[in-house]
């Protein structure tokens, strides 16, 4: 499981992951869009109501399944 570190009060921000990868999260109300700079992780959308500290997200794409845990800092 990869932990994604992000600020709860910012709409567009750079995110850092526990495995050293980085990406960006943007608010496109009512969703947050997570995109990663490398192709190590798939992009995904998350409802605003789901953005909570400790929430887990399972993302399935063609090549793999990734588990993310959100850590609000």
Secondary structure, DSSP 8 states (H G I E B T S, - for coil): -EEEEE-TT-SSEEEEETTS-EEEEEEETTEEEEEESSTTS--EEEEGGG--TT-EEEEE-SS-EEEEEEEE-
